[in-house]
Amino acid sequence: MRKARGPFTLMLIPASGGKIRRVVIPRFIISVCITGIVIGFFTLFYFINEYKMMKEKVRYLEDLEELAKMQQEKILSLAEKVKEFDVTMSRIEEMEAKLRSLAGAGGGGQGGDENWGEGGPDTYTPFKSSLAPQELIEEGVDSLKIISKIEDKVSSLEFRASKQEKALSRVEELIEEKKQLFASTPNIFPVEGWISAGYGWRINPFTGKREFHRAIDIVAPWGTEVKAACQGKVTYAGWKDFYGLVVEIKNSYGYTTRYAHLSRILVKKGKNVEKGEVIGRLGSSGRSTGPHLHFEVWRRGKSVNPLELMVEPLDLS
């Protein structure tokens, strides 16, 4: 049976019961309308979908723009911190130079170990930026260029900081060496009093002969505390001929100190004593005309005038 391919008839029936009207619509028009509706539906769906995607892209770009702005501000803030660190490093270098000077190492040599904290223009150039971060943003500064500069400065500052660390470590070592040298140098009076006999030629009160006195004699009341003029190890503590009761102290810096005519010894042989530590009591043991301390200083086997080492005068009050 063959299907009909004729036009469609649309019947319009009035509600009031009037005359029925017939409208003949060709089949191809119906087909065109249906096709148009379908195409329009898909077109509308496409544009709606594109609109949604575009809206998401715009939102994403806005987020990226905000993130980029925040990153730029952070980069510029970091640049300012690098600049501040540069100033701090300059202060540290000045401090290190002063410490070197105080430690007796000078303010910088021409080579060797004295050039502890030098960097030089070949290894470091200061980070210069007179604009604040907001001003730099307004000027449209390229973040990549700033990042590149920051990387260069950070690398230079790391190198600079490393050298300063070594320099300050060396200064610390030198100060410790100076501290040990001071502690090991007999430059304080072992007892307070007045000097009755100095270092040098004199007439021996017992023999009446002219002889060289390799010590200083300090007169003070009987029993006065006698302190070590320097740190070291007690190498002798006991009676020794004309010296009477005597204590001898030697240290690694080559100094040997002798404290004679004591009334009492308060340390034992082999003891390590600190500078200023009480080692005995003043007396008049051995060959002595009265209470006093016979104080000798030797440096690597040679007699030294103790007064030439003292850092302050003898208090006679």
Backbone as numpy.savetxt, mean C-alpha at the origin, in Angstrom:
# Nx Ny Nz CAx CAy CAz Cx Cy Cz
-74.59 -37.14 -61.72 -75.45 -35.95 -61.72 -74.56 -34.72 -61.72
-74.81 -33.79 -62.56 -73.98 -32.59 -62.74 -74.48 -31.49 -61.81
-73.49 -30.86 -61.07 -73.84 -29.78 -60.16 -74.08 -28.49 -60.92
-74.98 -27.68 -60.35 -75.30 -26.39 -61.00 -74.20 -25.40 -60.73
-73.83 -24.63 -61.77 -72.79 -23.62 -61.66 -73.35 -22.24 -61.96
-74.63 -22.08 -61.83 -75.25 -20.80 -62.14 -75.06 -19.78 -61.05
-75.67 -18.59 -61.22 -75.55 -17.53 -60.21 -76.37 -17.85 -58.97
-76.10 -17.07 -57.91 -76.84 -17.18 -56.68 -77.97 -16.15 -56.70
-79.12 -16.57 -56.12 -80.27 -15.65 -56.05 -80.51 -15.32 -54.60
-80.53 -14.04 -54.30 -80.74 -13.57 -52.95 -82.15 -13.02 -52.85
-82.97 -13.61 -52.00 -84.37 -13.20 -51.87 -84.51 -12.30 -50.65
-85.13 -11.13 -50.89 -85.36 -10.15 -49.84 -86.84 -10.11 -49.54
-87.22 -10.58 -48.33 -88.64 -10.65 -47.95 -88.91 -9.56 -46.93
-89.74 -8.59 -47.26 -90.06 -7.51 -46.32 -90.81 -8.06 -45.10
-90.61 -7.45 -43.94 -91.28 -7.88 -42.72 -92.75 -7.52 -42.72
-93.12 -6.50 -43.53 -94.52 -6.05 -43.55 -95.38 -6.89 -44.51
-94.74 -7.88 -45.13 -95.48 -8.73 -46.05 -95.61 -8.14 -47.44
-94.75 -7.23 -47.79 -94.79 -6.63 -49.12 -94.26 -7.57 -50.19
-93.89 -6.99 -51.30 -93.43 -7.76 -52.45 -92.03 -8.29 -52.21
-91.89 -9.56 -52.55 -90.57 -10.21 -52.38 -89.67 -9.79 -53.53
-88.43 -9.44 -53.20 -87.48 -9.01 -54.22 -86.37 -10.04 -54.34
-85.96 -10.25 -55.58 -84.89 -11.21 -55.85 -83.68 -10.46 -56.40
-82.51 -10.79 -55.85 -81.26 -10.18 -56.34 -80.37 -11.32 -56.82
-80.01 -11.26 -58.05 -79.18 -12.30 -58.65 -77.71 -11.87 -58.53
-76.93 -12.72 -57.91 -75.49 -12.43 -57.72 -74.70 -13.49 -58.45
-73.87 -13.05 -59.38 -73.06 -14.02 -60.12 -72.09 -14.75 -59.17
-71.80 -16.00 -59.54 -70.96 -16.85 -58.69 -69.54 -16.27 -58.53
-69.00 -15.68 -59.60 -67.60 -15.21 -59.52 -67.48 -14.04 -58.54
-68.59 -13.27 -58.38 -68.56 -12.15 -57.42 -68.48 -12.70 -56.00
-69.24 -13.77 -55.74 -69.18 -14.41 -54.42 -67.77 -14.92 -54.15
-67.19 -15.53 -55.19 -65.83 -16.07 -55.04 -64.83 -14.95 -54.75
-64.99 -13.83 -55.49 -64.09 -12.68 -55.29 -64.23 -12.12 -53.87
-65.48 -12.03 -53.40 -65.73 -11.50 -52.04 -65.12 -12.39 -50.97
-65.34 -13.70 -51.13 -64.77 -14.63 -50.15 -63.25 -14.56 -50.15
-62.68 -14.53 -51.37 -61.21 -14.42 -51.49 -60.70 -13.12 -50.87
-61.42 -12.04 -51.12 -61.02 -10.75 -50.54 -61.08 -10.76 -49.04
-62.16 -11.39 -48.50 -62.28 -11.46 -47.03 -61.11 -12.25 -46.43
-60.81 -13.40 -47.07 -59.70 -14.23 -46.57 -58.39 -13.46 -46.64
-58.13 -12.79 -47.76 -56.89 -12.03 -47.93 -56.83 -10.88 -46.91
-57.96 -10.22 -46.72 -58.02 -9.12 -45.76 -57.75 -9.60 -44.34
-58.31 -10.77 -44.01 -58.10 -11.33 -42.67 -56.61 -11.61 -42.42
-55.97 -12.28 -43.41 -54.55 -12.60 -43.26 -53.70 -11.34 -43.26
-54.09 -10.35 -44.07 -53.36 -9.08 -44.11 -53.45 -8.37 -42.77
-54.68 -8.36 -42.21 -54.86 -7.73 -40.90 -54.06 -8.46 -39.83
-54.07 -9.78 -39.87 -53.31 -10.58 -38.91 -51.81 -10.29 -39.03
-51.35 -10.16 -40.30 -49.92 -9.87 -40.54 -49.52 -8.52 -39.94
-50.33 -7.50 -40.20 -50.01 -6.16 -39.71 -50.10 -6.08 -38.18
-51.07 -6.79 -37.62 -51.17 -6.80 -36.15 -49.93 -7.45 -35.54
-49.51 -8.56 -36.15 -48.32 -9.26 -35.67 -47.07 -8.39 -35.83
-46.95 -7.73 -36.99 -45.82 -6.84 -37.23 -45.79 -5.68 -36.24
-46.98 -5.18 -35.93 -47.08 -4.07 -34.98 -46.59 -4.51 -33.60
-47.01 -5.73 -33.20 -46.55 -6.24 -31.91 -45.04 -6.41 -31.89
-44.49 -6.97 -32.97 -43.04 -7.18 -33.04 -42.30 -5.84 -33.04
-42.83 -4.88 -33.78 -42.21 -3.56 -33.83 -42.22 -2.90 -32.45
-43.35 -3.06 -31.75 -43.47 -2.49 -30.42 -42.45 -3.12 -29.47
-42.27 -4.45 -29.57 -41.28 -5.12 -28.74 -39.86 -4.67 -29.09
-39.60 -4.47 -30.39 -38.28 -4.00 -30.80 -38.00 -2.60 -30.28
-39.01 -1.74 -30.35 -38.86 -0.37 -29.84 -38.57 -0.40 -28.35
-39.31 -1.26 -27.62 -39.08 -1.38 -26.18 -37.67 -1.91 -25.91
-37.24 -2.89 -26.70 -35.91 -3.47 -26.55 -34.82 -2.43 -26.82
-35.03 -1.64 -27.87 -34.07 -0.58 -28.20 -34.02 0.48 -27.10
-35.18 0.78 -26.54 -35.21 1.74 -25.44 -34.44 1.20 -24.23
-34.61 -0.10 -23.97 -33.87 -0.73 -22.87 -32.37 -0.71 -23.15
-32.02 -0.99 -24.40 -30.60 -0.96 -24.77 -30.02 0.45 -24.63
-30.81 1.42 -25.04 -30.36 2.80 -24.93 -30.15 3.19 -23.47
-31.08 2.78 -22.62 -30.95 3.07 -21.19 -29.74 2.36 -20.59
-29.55 1.07 -21.01 -28.41 0.31 -20.52 -27.10 0.94 -20.99
-27.08 1.35 -22.27 -25.88 2.00 -22.81 -25.56 3.28 -22.06
-26.59 4.02 -21.71 -26.41 5.27 -20.96 -25.83 4.97 -19.58
-26.38 3.94 -18.92 -25.88 3.57 -17.61 -24.43 3.10 -17.70
-24.13 2.29 -18.73 -22.77 1.79 -18.90 -21.80 2.94 -19.16
-22.24 3.90 -19.95 -21.39 5.04 -20.25 -21.10 5.85 -18.99
-22.14 6.02 -18.17 -21.95 6.75 -16.91 -20.98 5.99 -16.00
-21.12 4.65 -15.96 -20.21 3.85 -15.14 -18.78 3.92 -15.67
-18.65 3.90 -16.99 -17.33 3.99 -17.60 -16.67 5.31 -17.26
-17.46 6.39 -17.36 -16.92 7.70 -17.05 -16.61 7.84 -15.56
-17.44 7.20 -14.73 -17.18 7.20 -13.30 -15.88 6.46 -13.00
-15.68 5.33 -13.71 -14.45 4.57 -13.55 -13.25 5.40 -14.00
-13.44 6.17 -15.06 -12.37 7.04 -15.54 -11.97 8.05 -14.47
-12.96 8.59 -13.78 -12.68 9.53 -12.71 -11.94 8.84 -11.56
-12.33 7.58 -11.27 -11.66 6.83 -10.20 -10.21 6.56 -10.57
-9.98 6.24 -11.85 -8.61 6.02 -12.31 -7.80 7.30 -12.14
-8.44 8.42 -12.46 -7.77 9.72 -12.30 -7.43 9.98 -10.84
-8.38 9.67 -9.94 -8.14 9.85 -8.50 -7.04 8.92 -8.01
-7.04 7.68 -8.54 -6.00 6.73 -8.15 -4.63 7.21 -8.61
-4.61 7.86 -9.76 -3.37 8.43 -10.27 -2.83 9.46 -9.30
-3.72 10.32 -8.77 -3.32 11.33 -7.79 -2.80 10.66 -6.52
-3.52 9.59 -6.10 -3.10 8.86 -4.90 -1.72 8.24 -5.09
-1.47 7.68 -6.28 -0.17 7.09 -6.56 0.93 8.14 -6.50
0.62 9.35 -6.96 1.60 10.43 -6.92 1.93 10.77 -5.47
0.90 10.79 -4.62 1.14 11.07 -3.20 2.00 9.96 -2.57
1.70 8.70 -2.93 2.48 7.57 -2.40 3.93 7.68 -2.83
4.16 8.10 -4.08 5.53 8.24 -4.56 6.27 9.33 -3.80
5.56 10.44 -3.52 6.17 11.50 -2.73 6.50 11.02 -1.33
5.56 10.25 -0.74 5.79 9.70 0.60 6.98 8.75 0.59
7.04 7.92 -0.46 8.13 6.95 -0.55 9.47 7.66 -0.68
9.48 8.79 -1.44 10.72 9.56 -1.58 11.15 10.15 -0.24
10.17 10.63 0.55 10.49 11.17 1.87 11.01 10.08 2.79
10.36 8.89 2.73 10.81 7.77 3.56 12.22 7.34 3.19
12.50 7.34 1.89 13.85 7.00 1.45 14.87 7.98 2.02
14.48 9.26 1.98 15.37 10.29 2.50 15.59 10.11 3.99
14.49 9.84 4.74 14.60 9.63 6.19 15.40 8.38 6.52
15.27 7.37 5.62 15.97 6.11 5.86 17.42 6.17 5.43
17.81 7.32 4.84 19.20 7.49 4.43 19.51 6.89 3.09
18.46 6.69 2.26 18.69 6.11 0.93 18.68 7.16 -0.16
18.50 8.40 0.19 18.48 9.46 -0.81 17.14 9.56 -1.48
17.02 10.52 -2.38 15.75 10.76 -3.06 15.65 10.11 -4.41
16.55 9.21 -4.73 16.53 8.55 -6.04 17.90 8.62 -6.65
18.42 7.49 -7.09 19.77 7.45 -7.64 19.79 7.40 -9.14
20.97 7.12 -9.69 21.13 7.06 -11.14 21.07 5.63 -11.65
20.80 4.71 -10.78 20.72 3.32 -11.23 20.75 2.39 -10.06
20.65 1.10 -10.34 20.72 0.10 -9.28 19.48 0.08 -8.43
19.66 -0.31 -7.20 18.53 -0.50 -6.29 17.92 0.80 -5.80
18.61 1.94 -6.02 18.08 3.20 -5.51 16.89 3.67 -6.31
16.75 3.22 -7.57 15.61 3.63 -8.40 14.43 2.74 -8.13
13.96 2.72 -6.89 12.92 1.76 -6.50 11.58 2.06 -7.10
11.18 3.35 -7.14 9.80 3.67 -7.49 9.62 4.41 -8.78
10.60 4.37 -9.67 10.50 5.14 -10.90 9.70 4.40 -11.95
8.91 5.16 -12.72 8.15 4.56 -13.81 8.60 5.14 -15.13
8.61 6.49 -15.22 9.09 7.13 -16.43 8.00 7.32 -17.45
8.19 8.29 -18.38 7.16 8.58 -19.38 6.91 7.46 -20.36
7.88 6.53 -20.49 7.69 5.42 -21.42 6.74 4.37 -20.89
6.50 4.38 -19.58 5.64 3.36 -18.99 4.34 3.90 -18.45
4.26 5.23 -18.29 3.04 5.77 -17.69 2.82 7.21 -18.11
1.57 7.54 -18.44 1.16 8.91 -18.68 -0.09 9.17 -17.88
-0.15 10.27 -17.14 -1.30 10.53 -16.28 -2.60 10.59 -17.05
-3.69 10.12 -16.45 -5.02 10.17 -17.04 -5.58 11.57 -16.85
-5.82 12.29 -17.95 -6.29 13.66 -17.86 -7.72 13.77 -18.37
-8.57 14.32 -17.56 -9.96 14.56 -17.94 -10.51 15.65 -17.05
-10.77 16.82 -17.62 -11.24 17.95 -16.83 -12.76 18.01 -16.77
-13.45 17.16 -17.56 -14.91 17.18 -17.59 -15.49 16.14 -16.65
-16.63 16.51 -16.06 -17.35 15.56 -15.21 -18.05 14.55 -16.09
-18.43 13.37 -15.56 -19.09 12.34 -16.36 -20.31 12.85 -17.13
-21.19 13.64 -16.51 -22.39 14.12 -17.19 -22.01 15.02 -18.36
-20.98 15.86 -18.16 -20.53 16.74 -19.24 -19.96 15.94 -20.40
-19.25 14.85 -20.07 -18.69 14.01 -21.12 -19.80 13.32 -21.91
-20.88 12.94 -21.20 -22.02 12.33 -21.88 -22.65 13.32 -22.84
-22.80 14.56 -22.37 -23.39 15.59 -23.22 -22.50 15.90 -24.41
-21.18 15.75 -24.23 -20.26 16.00 -25.33 -20.24 14.84 -26.32
-20.87 13.73 -25.96 -20.94 12.58 -26.87 -19.63 11.83 -26.97
-18.97 11.64 -25.85 -17.69 10.94 -25.85 -17.89 9.47 -26.21
-17.00 8.96 -27.04 -17.05 7.57 -27.47 -16.62 6.67 -26.32
-17.55 5.79 -25.87 -17.27 4.91 -24.74 -16.12 3.96 -25.04
-16.03 3.49 -26.29 -14.96 2.56 -26.64 -13.59 3.22 -26.50
-13.50 4.50 -26.85 -12.24 5.21 -26.71 -11.87 5.37 -25.23
-12.89 5.68 -24.42 -12.64 5.83 -22.98 -12.21 4.49 -22.38
-12.89 3.40 -22.80 -12.52 2.07 -22.30 -11.08 1.76 -22.66
-10.69 2.09 -23.90 -9.33 1.84 -24.34 -8.33 2.63 -23.50
-8.67 3.89 -23.23 -7.79 4.72 -22.40 -7.69 4.18 -20.99
-8.85 3.79 -20.44 -8.87 3.26 -19.08 -8.01 2.00 -18.99
-8.13 1.12 -19.98 -7.33 -0.11 -19.99 -5.84 0.21 -19.99
-5.47 1.21 -20.81 -4.06 1.61 -20.86 -3.59 2.15 -19.51
-4.44 3.00 -18.90 -4.05 3.61 -17.63 -4.01 2.59 -16.50
-4.99 1.68 -16.50 -5.02 0.65 -15.47 -3.77 -0.23 -15.57
-3.40 -0.57 -16.80 -2.21 -1.38 -17.00 -0.97 -0.64 -16.49
-0.88 0.66 -16.81 0.25 1.46 -16.35 0.25 1.60 -14.84
-0.94 1.80 -14.28 -1.04 1.96 -12.83 -0.69 0.66 -12.11
-1.07 -0.47 -12.69 -0.70 -1.76 -12.09 0.82 -1.91 -12.05
1.46 -1.54 -13.16 2.92 -1.60 -13.21 3.52 -0.65 -12.20
2.95 0.54 -12.15 3.43 1.57 -11.22 3.24 1.13 -9.77
2.06 0.57 -9.47 1.77 0.10 -8.11 2.71 -1.04 -7.71
3.01 -1.92 -8.67 3.92 -3.03 -8.40 5.31 -2.51 -8.03
5.78 -1.50 -8.76 7.09 -0.94 -8.46 7.08 -0.25 -7.10
5.96 0.45 -6.79 5.86 1.12 -5.51 5.84 0.13 -4.36
5.16 -1.02 -4.58 5.12 -2.05 -3.55 6.52 -2.56 -3.25
7.30 -2.80 -4.31 8.67 -3.26 -4.13 9.51 -2.18 -3.46
9.27 -0.91 -3.89 10.04 0.20 -3.32 9.77 0.35 -1.84
8.48 0.34 -1.47 8.13 0.49 -0.06 8.60 -0.70 0.76
8.59 -1.89 0.15 9.10 -3.07 0.84 10.59 -2.91 1.13
11.31 -2.36 0.14 12.75 -2.13 0.32 12.98 -1.06 1.37
12.14 0.00 1.37 12.26 1.05 2.38 12.02 0.46 3.77
11.01 -0.42 3.87 10.73 -1.07 5.14 11.93 -1.88 5.62
12.54 -2.61 4.69 13.72 -3.39 5.04 14.86 -2.48 5.50
15.02 -1.36 4.77 16.10 -0.44 5.11 15.88 0.20 6.47
14.61 0.57 6.73 14.29 1.16 8.04 14.54 0.15 9.15
14.19 -1.11 8.90 14.44 -2.15 9.90 15.94 -2.32 10.12
16.71 -2.24 9.01 18.17 -2.33 9.14 18.70 -1.17 9.97
18.17 0.05 9.69 18.60 1.22 10.45 18.20 1.08 11.93
17.02 0.53 12.13 16.54 0.31 13.50 17.47 -0.64 14.24
17.84 -1.73 13.57 18.74 -2.70 14.19 20.13 -2.11 14.41
20.57 -1.29 13.44 21.87 -0.65 13.58 21.87 0.30 14.78
20.79 1.06 14.92 20.69 1.99 16.05 20.67 1.22 17.36
19.88 0.14 17.39 19.78 -0.66 18.62 21.10 -1.32 18.97
21.93 -1.59 17.94 23.20 -2.28 18.17 24.37 -1.33 18.33
24.12 -0.03 18.21 25.19 0.96 18.37 25.16 1.51 19.81
26.26 1.45 20.53 26.30 1.95 21.91 26.32 3.48 21.95
25.15 4.08 21.76 25.08 5.54 21.67 24.24 6.18 22.77
23.98 5.43 23.86 23.32 6.01 25.04 24.20 5.74 26.25
24.17 6.65 27.21 24.99 6.46 28.41 24.40 5.35 29.28
25.23 4.43 29.72 24.72 3.31 30.54 24.31 3.74 31.95
24.76 4.90 32.38 24.41 5.38 33.72 24.48 6.91 33.71
23.64 7.53 34.52 23.65 8.99 34.63 24.60 9.39 35.75
25.43 10.38 35.45 26.39 10.86 36.44 27.30 11.89 35.81
28.53 11.99 36.31 29.48 12.93 35.70 30.77 12.20 35.38
31.41 12.63 34.32 32.60 11.94 33.82 33.83 12.41 34.61
34.45 11.48 35.32 35.64 11.80 36.12 36.93 11.59 35.32
36.88 10.73 34.31 38.05 10.47 33.47 37.57 10.18 32.06
38.11 10.93 31.10 37.68 10.75 29.72 38.53 9.75 28.97
38.25 9.62 27.70 38.97 8.70 26.81 40.25 9.38 26.34
41.37 8.70 26.50 42.63 9.26 26.02 43.73 9.17 27.05
44.79 9.95 26.83 45.96 9.90 27.72 45.63 10.54 29.07
46.16 9.92 30.15 45.95 10.44 31.50 47.04 9.87 32.42
47.06 10.38 33.64 47.99 9.86 34.66 47.25 8.82 35.47
47.78 7.61 35.51 47.16 6.53 36.27 47.21 6.88 37.76
46.02 6.92 38.44 46.01 7.31 39.86 46.70 6.31 40.78
46.94 5.11 40.31 47.58 4.09 41.15 49.08 4.00 40.90
49.51 4.14 39.64 50.93 4.01 39.29 51.61 5.36 39.11
50.80 6.40 38.87 51.38 7.73 38.63 52.01 7.86 37.27
51.84 6.84 36.44 52.42 6.88 35.10 51.39 7.35 34.08
51.91 7.91 33.00 51.05 8.36 31.90 50.68 7.15 31.04
49.40 6.96 30.86 48.93 5.80 30.08 47.66 6.19 29.31
47.31 5.35 28.31 46.13 5.64 27.50 44.90 4.97 28.12
43.92 5.76 28.44 42.69 5.27 29.07 41.65 4.99 27.99
41.40 3.71 27.71 40.50 3.33 26.63 39.05 3.20 27.11
38.61 4.17 27.87 37.25 4.13 28.42 36.90 5.51 28.94
35.66 5.62 29.41 35.28 6.80 30.18 34.80 6.31 31.54
35.11 7.08 32.60 34.67 6.73 33.94 33.54 7.68 34.32
32.37 7.10 34.68 31.21 7.89 35.05 30.92 7.69 36.53
30.97 8.76 37.28 30.74 8.70 38.72 29.25 8.86 39.01
28.73 8.00 39.87 27.32 8.05 40.27 27.19 7.36 41.63
26.07 7.50 42.32 25.90 6.87 43.63 26.01 5.35 43.56
26.48 4.80 44.66 26.60 3.33 44.77 25.23 2.68 44.55
25.21 1.62 43.75 23.99 0.87 43.51 23.11 1.41 42.38
23.56 2.50 41.74 22.79 3.04 40.60 22.67 1.99 39.50
21.49 1.92 38.88 21.28 0.94 37.80 22.21 1.23 36.62
22.83 0.17 36.12 23.66 0.26 34.92 22.91 -0.42 33.78
22.70 0.33 32.68 21.92 -0.19 31.55 22.82 -0.49 30.35
22.38 -1.43 29.54 23.12 -1.77 28.33 23.04 -0.62 27.34
24.21 -0.19 26.86 24.25 0.92 25.90 23.80 0.50 24.52
23.73 -0.81 24.29 23.27 -1.34 23.00 22.79 -2.77 23.20
22.08 -3.28 22.23 21.63 -4.66 22.32 22.76 -5.62 21.95
22.63 -6.86 22.38 23.65 -7.84 22.06 23.56 -9.04 22.98
24.59 -9.84 22.95 24.66 -11.07 23.75 25.75 -10.93 24.80
25.42 -11.31 26.02 26.40 -11.26 27.11 27.45 -12.34 26.88
28.68 -11.90 26.64 29.77 -12.86 26.39 30.62 -13.11 27.64
30.47 -12.21 28.63 31.21 -12.41 29.89 30.44 -11.73 31.01
30.35 -12.39 32.15 29.70 -11.82 33.33 30.34 -12.43 34.57
31.24 -11.65 35.20 31.94 -12.17 36.37 33.10 -11.27 36.76
34.04 -11.86 37.51 35.20 -11.09 38.00 36.34 -11.18 36.98
37.00 -10.02 36.75 38.11 -10.00 35.81 39.19 -9.03 36.33
40.22 -9.58 36.94 41.40 -8.83 37.37 41.05 -7.47 37.98
41.68 -6.41 37.45 41.50 -5.07 37.99 40.11 -4.49 37.70
39.38 -5.12 36.75 38.05 -4.60 36.41 37.03 -4.89 37.51
37.32 -5.86 38.35 36.35 -6.26 39.36 35.19 -7.00 38.70
33.99 -6.75 39.17 32.81 -7.37 38.54 32.54 -6.65 37.21
32.50 -7.44 36.16 32.39 -6.85 34.82 31.40 -7.63 33.97
30.73 -6.89 33.08 29.84 -7.48 32.08 30.30 -7.04 30.71
30.40 -7.99 29.77 30.77 -7.67 28.39 29.65 -8.12 27.46
29.30 -7.25 26.53 28.21 -7.53 25.59 28.73 -7.33 24.16
28.42 -8.30 23.30 28.86 -8.23 21.90 27.65 -8.43 20.99
27.66 -7.75 19.82 26.56 -7.93 18.87 27.10 -8.16 17.45
26.16 -8.45 16.54 26.53 -8.80 15.16 27.03 -7.62 14.35
26.91 -6.41 14.86 27.40 -5.23 14.14 28.84 -4.90 14.52
29.48 -5.80 15.25 30.90 -5.64 15.55 31.22 -4.87 16.81
30.20 -4.45 17.56 30.44 -3.68 18.78 30.55 -4.60 20.00
31.52 -4.29 20.84 31.66 -4.95 22.14 31.71 -3.86 23.20
30.86 -3.96 24.21 30.85 -2.97 25.29 31.21 -3.65 26.61
31.97 -2.91 27.44 32.43 -3.46 28.72 32.01 -2.52 29.85
31.39 -3.10 30.89 30.90 -2.35 32.03 31.61 -2.90 33.28
32.51 -2.11 33.88 33.38 -2.64 34.95 33.16 -1.92 36.28
33.75 -2.51 37.33 33.70 -2.02 38.72 32.28 -2.08 39.28
31.48 -3.05 38.83 30.10 -3.17 39.30 30.06 -3.70 40.73
28.99 -3.40 41.42 28.77 -3.96 42.76 27.92 -5.22 42.68
27.20 -5.33 41.57 26.33 -6.50 41.41 26.07 -6.73 39.91
26.06 -8.00 39.50 25.75 -8.36 38.12 24.35 -8.97 38.07
23.52 -8.47 37.14 22.13 -8.92 37.07 21.82 -9.73 35.80
22.83 -10.08 35.04 22.63 -10.91 33.84 23.64 -12.06 33.85
23.32 -13.09 33.06 24.20 -14.24 32.95 24.79 -14.33 31.56
25.92 -15.00 31.48 26.57 -15.20 30.19 25.63 -15.96 29.24
25.57 -15.50 27.99 24.71 -16.12 26.99 23.36 -15.45 26.83
23.01 -14.56 27.75 21.71 -13.88 27.66 21.74 -12.80 26.59
20.65 -12.70 25.82 20.48 -11.61 24.85 19.78 -10.44 25.56
20.42 -9.30 25.55 19.86 -8.14 26.24 19.47 -7.07 25.23
18.45 -6.31 25.61 17.98 -5.20 24.77 18.68 -3.92 25.19
18.68 -2.97 24.28 19.25 -1.66 24.57 18.47 -1.02 25.71
19.16 -0.53 26.73 18.50 0.11 27.86 18.11 -0.85 28.98
18.34 -2.14 28.78 18.01 -3.12 29.82 19.03 -3.05 30.95
18.55 -3.15 32.20 19.43 -3.11 33.37 20.24 -4.39 33.44
21.58 -4.24 33.53 22.47 -5.41 33.53 23.25 -5.53 34.83
23.23 -4.47 35.66 23.97 -4.54 36.91 23.78 -3.29 37.75
24.56 -3.23 38.86 24.54 -2.08 39.77 25.93 -1.48 39.87
25.98 -0.16 39.88 27.26 0.54 39.95 27.92 0.29 41.31
29.26 0.17 41.28 30.00 -0.08 42.52 31.44 0.39 42.42
32.32 -0.31 43.15 33.74 0.07 43.16 34.61 -1.17 43.30
34.18 -2.26 42.66 34.94 -3.50 42.75 36.20 -3.43 41.90
37.16 -4.30 42.21 38.41 -4.28 41.47 39.28 -3.12 41.91
40.16 -2.68 41.01 41.04 -1.56 41.33 40.31 -0.26 41.03
39.78 0.36 42.06 38.94 1.54 41.88 39.14 2.50 43.04
39.07 3.79 42.79 39.24 4.81 43.83 37.93 5.19 44.47
36.80 4.70 43.92 35.49 5.05 44.46 34.40 4.57 43.51
33.13 4.71 43.91 32.02 4.23 43.07 31.97 4.93 41.70
32.12 4.18 40.69 32.01 4.72 39.32 31.87 3.56 38.35
31.49 3.88 37.10 31.39 2.87 36.04 32.51 3.09 35.03
33.29 2.06 34.83 34.31 2.07 33.78 33.64 1.52 32.52
33.48 2.35 31.49 32.71 1.99 30.29 33.60 2.02 29.05
33.76 0.86 28.44 34.59 0.74 27.22 33.72 0.35 26.03
34.15 0.80 24.83 33.50 0.42 23.57 34.58 -0.03 22.59
34.35 -1.20 21.99 35.27 -1.73 20.97 34.48 -2.01 19.70
35.13 -1.75 18.57 34.49 -2.01 17.27 35.45 -2.84 16.42
35.07 -4.10 16.23 35.89 -5.04 15.43 37.35 -5.03 15.89
37.54 -5.12 17.22 38.88 -5.24 17.78 39.59 -3.93 18.01
38.98 -2.80 17.68 39.62 -1.50 17.88 38.86 -0.69 18.91
39.61 -0.05 19.79 39.01 0.77 20.83 38.38 2.03 20.21
37.19 2.41 20.73 36.45 3.58 20.24 36.11 4.49 21.41
36.22 5.81 21.18 35.81 6.77 22.20 34.29 6.76 22.32
33.71 6.34 23.44 32.25 6.25 23.58 31.54 7.58 23.34
32.21 8.69 23.70 31.57 10.00 23.55 31.31 10.35 22.09
32.06 9.77 21.17 31.88 10.05 19.74 30.64 9.37 19.18
30.08 8.42 19.93 28.91 7.67 19.48 27.61 8.16 20.08
27.68 8.93 21.15 26.49 9.33 21.88 25.59 10.24 21.05
24.28 9.99 21.14 23.32 10.78 20.37 22.77 11.94 21.18
23.05 11.97 22.49 22.60 13.08 23.34 23.60 13.25 24.48
23.71 14.47 25.02 24.69 14.72 26.09 24.32 13.99 27.36
25.30 13.82 28.21 25.08 13.17 29.50 24.29 14.10 30.41
23.20 13.57 30.99 22.36 14.35 31.88 23.00 14.40 33.27
23.42 15.59 33.67 24.10 15.75 34.95 23.18 16.28 36.04
21.87 16.38 35.70 20.93 16.93 36.70 20.66 15.93 37.81
